[in-house]
Amino acid sequence: MLRAPVIYEKEPTYGPLGYLVWLGIRYPIDEGLRDPRILALLFAADRLWHLYYERLPGGVRGVIEALLQGYVVVMDRYKYSSIAYQSAAGADMEWVVALNNYAPPAHVLVYLDAPVEVAARRLSERSETHLYEDRVMLERVSEAYRRLLRRLEEEPEYPPPRANQYWRHIVPAVDKLYPSSTSYPVVIRVRVDDSKPASEVGSEIASRIIRVLCDSRLLLEEPC
């Protein structure tokens, strides 16, 4: 059983920097805002705002402070989305990774692995689509995610190698956030297609996350 209140967040935010991101992906006032390098920088700036300055429920300021106060923070998109999308659009993946080195790793990364044809059909049913939401880009993004997930599984971000400890110098009490017995992020892949109803997918995700929490003794009132 979880022993902490839960906050649900999403990126990009609707803060002052997130506003610029939304202009780029939804209502560009200039084509330059769609340059993947500029978008990567804007996403990174908005993420920094989100981690340290965004006013969250409960009066907490920033995701990091919420974690340190014992909240469970569920994020809809994080730095891994930026790495996949901006690199798929043409920015160098290593450069986008470096831009986001200030952002500590997720404890659990859930990847919803949907076939491109399913994603494209579902997007076509929406009244509005955003930048990158076409079939060609979805293929590239899918491949970028596969590359990124292989990398994270082979070389977890925490504990970090000596040469890559940027966020250690920024995040207060960082070692309190990550039980040393586990490498982070823990990657959970969930296949999503038309054969599974949303409720079944949700149940699978929940059960697998609980298993991770049990194995790491993370945020639980008692051992599983």
N, C-alpha and C positions, 0 to 999 in steps of 0.2 A: 504494500500500500504506500502511495506517495505521501511524503510528509510535508509537502510544500505547496503554496498557492501557484497557480499557473497563469502566465501572461502569454497571449497570442499576438505575434507581431508579423509584419511582412515588409519586404523591400522591393522596390524603392519606397521610401517613406513619403509622407505628405508634408514634410518639413521644407524649409527654404531651399535646401540643396536637392531634395527629392523632386521638388517642383521642376527644376531644370532637367532632371532625368526624364520626367513625364513629358516635358516639351519635346525631348529628342525622340522618344519612342512612340509618342502618340500624336503630338501636334507640332512638328518642327517648324520654328520660325525662320530657320536657315538650314541649309543642307549640311553645314559644318557640324551641327548638333548630332548628325547621324554618323559621323566619323567614328569608327569603333574605338579609336584611341581616346578621343574626347569623351565618349560615353563611358569608357572604362575609368577615366579619371573622375568623372562626375559620380558614377556609382561608388567608387572608393571614398570620395569625400562624403557622400550621403551616408555611407556605412559608418564612417568615423563619427559622424553626427549621431547616428542611431545608437552606437555602442556607448557613447559617453555623455550626450547632451539631450537627446530626445526625451520629452516628458512622457512617462509611461503610466499605466494605471497604478493606483496606489501611491502616487506622488513620487515614485522612484525616477531618478534622472539617469537614463541610459541602461542598455542591456547588461553591461558589465556590473554596474551597481546592483541591478536586480538579481543577478546570479550570486553576488557576494552576500546579498541579504536573504538568500535561500529560496528565491523564486525559481520555478521551472519555466524557461522561456522556449516557446515553440515558434519557430521561424518559418514563414513561407518565403523561401529563397534566402540565400546568404551569399558569401563570397564565391562559393563553388559555381553558382549560376553565372556570375560575372565572368569567371575564368572560362567557362564553357562557351557562353554566348559571344563575348567579345573576341575570343580567339577564333571561333567559327566564322565571325564576320571579317577577320583579317588582321586583328592585332596579334602580336606575338604572345603565345601562352606564357612563356617564362616572364615576360614583362608584366603581364596582368597578375601573375602570381606574386611578383615582387611588389606591385602596387598594394596588394592586400596582405602583405606580411605583418602589418600592425594588428590585423584582426585575428584573434585566437581561434583555434580549431573548434568546430562543433563537437559535442560529445557523441551525438548520433546523427549520421547523415542518411536520410531516407531518399533513395532514388527511385522514382516511379518510371519504370521502363516500359513506355508505350510504343507500339509499332508506329512508324511514321505515318502510314496510311490511316491509322485510327486517329492520331492526333490531327492530321490535316483535315479529315472529315469533320471532326468535332469543331475545329476552328471555323470551317466553312459554314457551320450552323449558327455562328455568333453574328450579332449585328455589327460588331466592330472588331477589327483586327489591329494588332500593333506591329511595330517594326520587328522583323525576323520571323514573323508568323506566316511563312509560305513554305511550300514543300521542299524546295531546294535548300533553304536555310535550315529547315528541320532536320534534313539528312546530315548536314554539316555539324549541327549542334549535337545530334545523337552521337556522332563519331567523336566529337570533342569531349563529351561526357564519358564515353568509354575510355578514352585516353587518360582523363583525369582520375577516374575511379581506379583504374589499374595502378596509377602512380600512388594514390593515397593508400591502397591496400599493400603495395610493396614498400612504400616509404611513408609511414604515418607522420603526421605533423607533430604529435606529442608522444613521447618526449622528443624534442627537436635535436637535430645534429648541432654540433658546436657552432658551425658557420651560419646557422639560421635561427637566431633567437631574438628577432626584432621585438615581437610582442611580449617577451619576458620583461623587457625594460619599460613597458608601457602599462601593462595590466597589473593592478595591485593584487598582491597575494595570489598570484596565478597558480601556484602549486596547490592551493586549497581547492581549486576548481576541478582538478584532475587527479583522481585516485591513481597512484603510481603503478598499480598492478595491470592497468589497461593502456593500450595505445589508442590514440584518438586522431581523427574521428573513427568511430565504429561505423562501417558502411553496411547499410541494409538495402538490398535491391529487391523491389517488388514489381513483378510483371503485371501490367495493366492492359487489358484488352476487352473486347465486347463479351467474352465468355464469363467475365466476373462482374457481378453487381457491385456498386460502390460500397455497400455495407460489408460485403465479403472482403474487399480490399482493405477497408478500414479496420476490420477485425484482425486481419493478418498483420497489418502494420503495428497495431496496438500490442498484439501478443509478442511480436518479435522485439519491440522496444522494451517491453517488460522483462523479456529474457535478458536483454543487454543490461538493464538496470539491476537485475538479480545477480548476474555474473560479476558485475563490477562493484556491487554493494553501493550503488550511487542513488542517492535521494530516496531511499526506502526506510520505512520505520523499523522494519525488522528483516532478518534474512528470509529469502524465499524458501 
